[in-house]
Amino acid sequence: MASYAKVATKILKYLNDCYENGLEPSIDSLNANMLGISDRQFYQTLKMLKDDGYVKGIELLDVIPPEMSQINHPRSWYITSTGIQYLEENSLIRKAYNTLKEAKDWLPLIR
């Protein structure tokens, strides 16, 4: 199972790319199978993204059993400014981490 952060980032990046290029999100590009996760994890991740305010336009129909829960078509989903901020902050953190890791590899060990 992939981590929430990885799955959420992939979804947000896709929706941000759609936003930046004036495209409509497609079910062919944004689904559990394309992300390599279960339908349940996809549903739960979308629910968290919606609840956290990173994505709008998602309509969830929770039913029992959970496997029968429904999600509306992604063409109405869109990333919020909070979602864009999340992507930017994580990108900066990742870049800083990679830079520090690279610097550590170049610096001799100091005792």
BASE-939706 format. One record per residue: residue number from 1; residue in three letters; x, y, z of N, C-alpha, C, O in turn. Coordinates in nm, 3 decimals, decimal comma, padded with zeros to 5 digits. Layout:
N
 num residu     nxx     nyy     nzz    caxx    cayy    cazz     cxx     cyy     czz     oxx     oyy     ozz
 NUM    ALA       X       Y       Z       X       Y       Z       X       Y       Z       X       Y       Z
...
This chain:
111
 num residu     nxx     nyy     nzz    caxx    cayy    cazz     cxx     cyy     czz     oxx     oyy     ozz
   1    MET  00,085 -00,119  00,000  00,000  00,000  00,000  00,089  00,125  00,000  00,183  00,134  00,079
   2    ALA  00,059  00,217 -00,085  00,134  00,342 -00,094  00,093  00,436  00,020 -00,018  00,428  00,071
   3    SER  00,184  00,524  00,058  00,156  00,617  00,167  00,057  00,725  00,122  00,043  00,755  00,004
   4    TYR -00,011  00,782  00,220 -00,105  00,891  00,191 -00,034  01,004  00,118 -00,085  01,057  00,019
   5    ALA  00,084  01,042  00,167  00,156  01,157  00,109  00,186  01,134 -00,039  00,172  01,226 -00,120
   6    LYS  00,228  01,013 -00,075  00,262  00,985 -00,215  00,137  00,989 -00,302  00,138  01,048 -00,410
   7    VAL  00,031  00,925 -00,256 -00,093  00,920 -00,335 -00,154  01,059 -00,346 -00,193  01,102 -00,454
   8    ALA -00,161  01,130 -00,234 -00,218  01,265 -00,234 -00,140  01,358 -00,326 -00,198  01,437 -00,400
   9    THR -00,007  01,347 -00,322  00,077  01,431 -00,406  00,052  01,403 -00,554  00,044  01,496 -00,634
  10    LYS  00,040  01,276 -00,590  00,013  01,240 -00,730 -00,121  01,297 -00,776 -00,131  01,352 -00,886
  11    ILE -00,223  01,285 -00,692 -00,356  01,338 -00,728 -00,350  01,489 -00,741 -00,401  01,546 -00,839
  12    LEU -00,289  01,555 -00,644 -00,280  01,701 -00,648 -00,197  01,750 -00,766 -00,232  01,849 -00,829
  13    LYS -00,088  01,681 -00,797 -00,006  01,720 -00,912 -00,088  01,709 -01,041 -00,083  01,798 -01,126
  14    TYR -00,163  01,601 -01,054 -00,246  01,584 -01,174 -00,349  01,696 -01,185 -00,365  01,757 -01,291
  15    LEU -00,419  01,724 -01,075 -00,521  01,830 -01,078 -00,458  01,967 -01,101 -00,517  02,052 -01,166
  16    ASN -00,338  01,988 -01,048 -00,269  02,114 -01,071 -00,227  02,127 -01,218 -00,238  02,235 -01,276
  17    ASP -00,179  02,018 -01,277 -00,145  02,020 -01,420 -00,268  02,052 -01,504 -00,259  02,129 -01,600
  18    CYS -00,382  01,993 -01,469 -00,506  02,024 -01,541 -00,540  02,172 -01,528 -00,577  02,237 -01,625
  19    TYR -00,527  02,224 -01,407 -00,555  02,366 -01,382 -00,463  02,455 -01,466 -00,510  02,547 -01,534
  20    GLU -00,333  02,426 -01,462 -00,235  02,510 -01,532 -00,248  02,503 -01,683 -00,212  02,598 -01,753
  21    ASN -00,300  02,393 -01,734 -00,311  02,375 -01,879 -00,454  02,387 -01,931 -00,479  02,361 -02,048
  22    GLY -00,547  02,426 -01,844 -00,685  02,444 -01,885 -00,754  02,316 -01,930 -00,839  02,318 -02,019
  23    LEU -00,715  02,204 -01,869 -00,772  02,075 -01,907 -00,874  02,027 -01,805 -00,875  02,069 -01,689
  24    GLU -00,960  01,939 -01,850 -01,060  01,877 -01,764 -01,003  01,744 -01,714 -00,958  01,663 -01,796
  25    PRO -01,004  01,718 -01,583 -00,955  01,589 -01,532 -01,033  01,474 -01,595 -01,153  01,484 -01,620
  26    SER -00,962  01,365 -01,621 -01,019  01,250 -01,688 -01,016  01,126 -01,599 -00,918  01,103 -01,528
  27    ILE -01,121  01,048 -01,602 -01,128  00,923 -01,528 -01,023  00,825 -01,579 -00,979  00,736 -01,506
  28    ASP -00,982  00,840 -01,705 -00,880  00,752 -01,762 -00,741  00,780 -01,703 -00,656  00,691 -01,700
  29    SER -00,720  00,902 -01,656 -00,590  00,940 -01,600 -00,588  00,943 -01,449 -00,482  00,937 -01,388
  30    LEU -00,704  00,952 -01,388 -00,711  00,964 -01,243 -00,806  00,858 -01,187 -00,927  00,880 -01,176
  31    ASN -00,749  00,744 -01,153 -00,826  00,636 -01,092 -00,733  00,549 -01,009 -00,611  00,563 -01,016
  32    ALA -00,790  00,460 -00,931 -00,711  00,375 -00,842 -00,609  00,292 -00,918 -00,494  00,279 -00,875
  33    ASN -00,650  00,237 -01,029 -00,561  00,151 -01,108 -00,439  00,228 -01,158 -00,327  00,177 -01,150
  34    MET -00,460  00,348 -01,210 -00,349  00,429 -01,261 -00,252  00,469 -01,150 -00,133  00,490 -01,175
  35    LEU -00,303  00,480 -01,026 -00,219  00,515 -00,913 -00,157  00,393 -00,846 -00,071  00,406 -00,759
  36    GLY -00,200  00,274 -00,888 -00,147  00,151 -00,831 -00,192  00,124 -00,689 -00,119  00,068 -00,608
  37    ILE -00,317  00,167 -00,659 -00,371  00,147 -00,524 -00,509  00,082 -00,533 -00,565  00,068 -00,642
  38    SER -00,562  00,043 -00,419 -00,696 -00,016 -00,416 -00,802  00,092 -00,432 -00,777  00,210 -00,408
  39    ASP -00,921  00,049 -00,472 -01,033  00,143 -00,481 -01,063  00,205 -00,344 -01,096  00,323 -00,335
  40    ARG -01,050  00,125 -00,241 -01,076  00,174 -00,105 -00,977  00,284 -00,066 -01,017  00,387 -00,011
  41    GLN -00,847  00,263 -00,094 -00,748  00,364 -00,062 -00,770  00,490 -00,145 -00,754  00,602 -00,095
  42    PHE -00,807  00,474 -00,271 -00,836  00,588 -00,357 -00,951  00,670 -00,299 -00,943  00,792 -00,290
  43    TYR -01,058  00,601 -00,261 -01,175  00,666 -00,203 -01,138  00,740 -00,074 -01,175  00,856 -00,056
  44    GLN -01,065  00,673  00,013 -01,028  00,734  00,141 -00,935  00,854  00,122 -00,947  00,954  00,192
  45    THR -00,843  00,843  00,027 -00,752  00,954  00,001 -00,829  01,075 -00,052 -00,804  01,188 -00,010
  46    LEU -00,921  01,051 -00,145 -01,003  01,161 -00,196 -01,085  01,225 -00,085 -01,100  01,347 -00,080
  47    LYS -01,136  01,143  00,003 -01,216  01,195  00,115 -01,129  01,285  00,205 -01,173  01,392  00,247
  48    MET -01,007  01,241  00,233 -00,917  01,322  00,315 -00,878  01,451  00,244 -00,875  01,558  00,306
  49    LEU -00,848  01,443  00,114 -00,813  01,564  00,039 -00,928  01,664  00,040 -00,907  01,785  00,052
  50    LYS -01,049  01,613  00,027 -01,167  01,699  00,030 -01,185  01,759  00,170 -01,204  01,880  00,184
  51    ASP -01,178  01,675  00,272 -01,196  01,721  00,410 -01,091  01,824  00,451 -01,120  01,916  00,527
  52    ASP -00,968  01,807  00,401 -00,860  01,899  00,434 -00,862  02,026  00,350 -00,783  02,118  00,374
  53    GLY -00,952  02,033  00,252 -00,967  02,153  00,172 -00,869  02,166  00,057 -00,852  02,274  00,003
  54    TYR -00,802  02,055  00,019 -00,705  02,059 -00,089 -00,772  02,045 -00,226 -00,718  02,091 -00,327
  55    VAL -00,889  01,982 -00,229 -00,962  01,958 -00,354 -01,109  01,990 -00,331 -01,164  01,962 -00,225
  56    LYS -01,171  02,048 -00,432 -01,316  02,074 -00,427 -01,381  02,006 -00,546 -01,314  01,967 -00,642
  57    GLY -01,512  01,993 -00,539 -01,589  01,934 -00,648 -01,609  01,784 -00,635 -01,680  01,723 -00,714
  58    ILE -01,545  01,724 -00,534 -01,560  01,580 -00,513 -01,689  01,556 -00,435 -01,713  01,617 -00,331
  59    GLU -01,771  01,466 -00,487 -01,892  01,426 -00,418 -01,881  01,277 -00,387 -01,862  01,195 -00,477
  60    LEU -01,893  01,245 -00,259 -01,878  01,108 -00,212 -02,011  01,055 -00,161 -02,084  01,126 -00,091
  61    LEU -02,042  00,934 -00,197 -02,163  00,869 -00,148 -02,120  00,747 -00,067 -02,093  00,641 -00,123
  62    ASP -02,113  00,764  00,064 -02,074  00,655  00,152 -02,190  00,558  00,170 -02,301  00,599  00,204
  63    VAL -02,163  00,431  00,148 -02,264  00,328  00,169 -02,198  00,208  00,236 -02,075  00,199  00,246
  64    ILE -02,281  00,118  00,280 -02,232 -00,007  00,339 -02,271 -00,119  00,245 -02,388 -00,128  00,209
  65    PRO -02,181 -00,204  00,204 -02,039 -00,209  00,240 -01,960 -00,100  00,168 -02,001 -00,052  00,062
  66    PRO -01,844 -00,061  00,226 -01,765  00,049  00,170 -01,725  00,030  00,023 -01,707  00,128 -00,049
  67    GLU -01,712 -00,095 -00,020 -01,673 -00,120 -00,159 -01,777 -00,068 -00,258 -01,747 -00,048 -00,376
  68    MET -01,899 -00,045 -00,210 -02,006  00,003 -00,297 -02,017  00,156 -00,298 -02,103  00,211 -00,367
  69    SER -01,931  00,224 -00,222 -01,932  00,369 -00,217 -01,903  00,425 -00,356 -01,833  00,363 -00,436
  70    GLN -01,957  00,541 -00,384 -01,946  00,601 -00,517 -01,879  00,739 -00,509 -01,888  00,809 -00,409
  71    ILE -01,811  00,775 -00,619 -01,746  00,905 -00,634 -01,793  00,963 -00,766 -01,806  00,892 -00,865
  72    ASN -01,819  01,094 -00,767 -01,859  01,157 -00,893 -01,741  01,162 -00,992 -01,627  01,139 -00,953
  73    HIS -01,770  01,190 -01,117 -01,669  01,195 -01,223 -01,569  01,307 -01,193 -01,608  01,415 -01,151
  74    PRO -01,438  01,282 -01,216 -01,336  01,383 -01,185 -01,343  01,512 -01,266 -01,273  01,607 -01,232
  75    ARG -01,423  01,518 -01,372 -01,427  01,640 -01,453 -01,470  01,761 -01,370 -01,443  01,875 -01,408
  76    SER -01,538  01,737 -01,255 -01,580  01,849 -01,172 -01,485  01,873 -01,054 -01,509  01,962 -00,972
  77    TRP -01,377  01,795 -01,045 -01,281  01,813 -00,936 -01,180  01,922 -00,973 -01,144  01,938 -01,089
  78    TYR -01,137  01,996 -00,873 -01,032  02,095 -00,898 -00,951  02,120 -00,771 -01,001  02,108 -00,659
  79    ILE -00,825  02,153 -00,793 -00,735  02,181 -00,682 -00,764  02,320 -00,628 -00,797  02,411 -00,705
  80    THR -00,751  02,337 -00,497 -00,773  02,468 -00,434 -00,638  02,537 -00,415 -00,533  02,476 -00,436
  81    SER -00,642  02,661 -00,375 -00,516  02,732 -00,347 -00,443  02,664 -00,232 -00,320  02,665 -00,229
  82    THR -00,516  02,606 -00,137 -00,454  02,533 -00,027 -00,383  02,408 -00,080 -00,275  02,373 -00,032
  83    GLY -00,442  02,342 -00,178 -00,380  02,226 -00,240 -00,253  02,263 -00,315 -00,154  02,190 -00,310
  84    ILE -00,256  02,377 -00,384 -00,137  02,425 -00,455 -00,027  02,457 -00,355  00,090  02,426 -00,378
  85    GLN -00,064  02,520 -00,245  00,033  02,553 -00,140  00,095  02,425 -00,082  00,215  02,422 -00,057
  86    TYR  00,014  02,322 -00,062  00,063  02,193 -00,012  00,169  02,138 -00,107  00,275  02,092 -00,063
  87    LEU  00,141  02,141 -00,237  00,238  02,093 -00,336  00,368  02,173 -00,332  00,476  02,116 -00,335
  88    GLU  00,356  02,304 -00,325  00,475  02,390 -00,325  00,559  02,367 -00,200  00,681  02,360 -00,209
  89    GLU  00,495  02,357 -00,084  00,569  02,335  00,040  00,638  02,199  00,039  00,754  02,189  00,080
  90    ASN  00,570  02,096 -00,007  00,632  01,964 -00,012  00,745  01,961 -00,113  00,844  01,890 -00,092
  91    SER  00,732  02,035 -00,221  00,839  02,042 -00,321  00,962  02,109 -00,261  01,074  02,063 -00,283
  92    LEU  00,943  02,217 -00,187  01,055  02,287 -00,125  01,122  02,200 -00,019  01,244  02,198 -00,009
  93    ILE  01,042  02,129  00,060  01,097  02,040  00,162  01,178  01,929  00,096  01,288  01,898  00,141
  94    ARG  01,125  01,871 -00,010  01,194  01,763 -00,081  01,326  01,814 -00,142  01,428  01,746 -00,136
  95    LYS  01,323  01,934 -00,200  01,445  01,990 -00,257  01,549  02,016 -00,149  01,667  01,988 -00,169
  96    ALA  01,506  02,070 -00,035  01,599  02,095  00,075  01,658  01,964  00,127  01,778  01,957  00,154
  97    TYR  01,576  01,864  00,141  01,623  01,733  00,186  01,726  01,676  00,089  01,832  01,629  00,131
  98    ASN  01,696  01,680 -00,040  01,789  01,627 -00,140  01,920  01,704 -00,142  02,026  01,645 -00,159
  99    THR  01,912  01,836 -00,125  02,033  01,918 -00,121  02,118  01,883 -00,001  02,240  01,869 -00,012
 100    LEU  02,054  01,869  00,116  02,128  01,833  00,237  02,188  01,694  00,226  02,301  01,671  00,269
 101    LYS  02,113  01,603  00,169  02,162  01,466  00,152  02,284  01,466  00,058  02,383  01,397  00,084
 102    GLU  02,277  01,542 -00,049  02,388  01,550 -00,143  02,509  01,615 -00,077  02,622  01,569 -00,096
 103    ALA  02,488  01,721  00,000  02,598  01,788  00,069  02,664  01,693  00,168  02,786  01,692  00,181
 104    LYS  02,585  01,615  00,237  02,638  01,519  00,333  02,728  01,418  00,263  02,831  01,379  00,317
 105    ASP  02,690  01,375  00,145  02,769  01,279  00,069  02,903  01,339  00,024  03,001  01,266  00,009
 106    TRP  02,908  01,469  00,004  03,029  01,534 -00,043  03,123  01,574  00,071  03,245  01,583  00,053
 107    LEU  03,066  01,598  00,188  03,149  01,644  00,301  03,217  01,525  00,368  03,156  01,420  00,386
 108    PRO  03,344  01,542  00,405  03,410  01,433  00,477  03,352  01,422  00,618  03,299  01,519  00,673
 109    LEU  03,362  01,305  00,673  03,312  01,286  00,809  03,397  01,364  00,907  03,520  01,356  00,904
 110    ILE  03,333  01,438  00,993  03,404  01,519  01,093  03,382  01,453  01,229  03,269  01,424  01,268
 111    ARG  03,493  01,429  01,299  03,483  01,365  01,433  03,505  01,465  01,540  03,500  01,431  01,658
